[in-house]
Amino acid sequence: MKGKENLKRILHVVLRPAFGICLFLSQFTSNRNTLFTDNFYLLFLGILFLTCGILLLITASLHLRKAINTKDIVISGPFKYIRHPIYTSIYILSIGLGLIFFTWLWFIVMIIFIPFWYLECREEEKEMIKLYGKKYIEYQKKTGMFFPRMR
């Protein structure tokens, strides 16, 4: 059990910096002459994704902060539709940055990290079940993990 706890701790501490470093390094694989993509449509789409990701991150963070103060499950704002809007926002804004600075390796890094983010979210959900029990299990049934559930 100790080894599993250490693995969870390492995953939690290393995941974000490793993701950021890999995305940063992927920028150096591009052969373009400009910092941003030359394609207007990719640039526009990237800015749109980046803006949506930032707005989702801010909104989710504000709702999470309220829940921390009340020590209850967050079921308002974006949490009403998805259980992990902060992780979702990280991916949305990362897609936006990938389109703005277009480089193919950026998207490969994002795909490689999906299982790691998923594992971290599953571990967080186990902790939430320990804290809130059936209440969180019911919440899981009603909401999607990263995307809203279609009803």
N, C-alpha and C positions, 0 to 999 in steps of 0.2 A: 504494500500500500504506500509505503514511503517513496518508492521509485515513481509511482504514478503521480503523487503529489508534486514531486520535483519536476517531472515532465510537464505538468500543468503550469507550474510556476515559470519554468523556462520558456514555454510556449507563449505565455502571457507577456513576459518581459522582452523577449527577442522578436516577436512577430512584427510589431509596428516599426521598429527601426530597420529591421531586415527588409520589410516591404518598401519603405521609403528609400533606402540605399539602392536596392535593386532597380526601382523606378528611376532614380536619379542616374544611375550608371547606364541605363538603357538609352538615355538621351545621346550618348556618345556613339551610338551605332548608326545614326542618321548621316546621310551625305548631303543634306541641304545646305544652302548658303545663308539662310536666314534663321533666326531663332524660332519663329513660328512657321506653321505650314503655309505654303503659298496658295493653297486651295481655299477660296473664300467660303465655300459651303462647309468644309471641315472645320474651319475656324469659327464660323457662326454656330454650328452644331456643338462644337467644343465649349464655347462660351455659354450656350444654353444649358448643357449638362453641368458645367461647373457651377453656374448660378443656382440651378435646382438642387445640386448636392449641398452647396453651402447653406441654402435656405432650410433644407431638411435637417442638416446637422444642427443649425441654430435652434430650430423649433423643437427638435427632439431633446436637445440638451436642456432647454428651458423647462420642458415638461418633466424630464428626469430629475432636475434640481428640485422641483416642487414635490415630487414623490419621495425624494431622500429626506426632505424636511418632515413629511407626514409618515414616513416609514411604511408605505403601502405600495402595492403594485401600480405601475403607471399604466393606465388604460385610456388616457386622453391624448389629444393631438395625434401625431403620427403613430403612437403606440396603440391607438384604437384599431389600426389597420394592419400593422406589422410589429412583430415582437422585437426586432433588432433594427430600428431605423437609423441608428448611428452607424452601424456597419454598412448598411445599405447606402447611406449618404457618402461614406468613404469611397465606395465603389463607383457611385454616380459621379462624384467630383473627380475621381481618378480617371474615369472614362473621358470626362471633359478635358482634363489636362492632356491625356493621351492624344485626343483629337487636335488640340491646339498645337502641341509640340510634335505632331505626328511622327511616330517611329514604330515600326512593327514589333520590336522587342518589348515595348511598353505593355502591349496587350498580352504577350506571352507570359510576362512576369505576373500580370494580374490573374491570368488563368491558372498558373502554377500555385498561386497563393490561395485560391478559392477553398481547397480542402482544409488548409490551416485555419482560415477564418471560420469555416464551418465547425471544425472541431472545438475551437475556442467558444463559439456560441453554444454548442451543445453542453460544454462544461458549465457555462454560465447558467444555462437552463436547469441543470441538475442542482445547482446551488439555489436557484429560485424555488424549485420544488421543495427542497429542504426547508427553506424559510416560510413558504406560503402554502405548501401542500396542494390540496384539491383546488383551491382558488386559482393557483397558477396553472394547474392542469386544465381547468375549464377555459382559462384565458388562451392557452395553447390551442385548444380545439376550435376557438372562434377566430383566431388570427393566424395569418401566414408568418413564416419565419423571416423572410426577406422581401416577399411580395404579398400584396393583399390577396386574401382568399376570394375566389369567385363563388358567388352563392347562387 
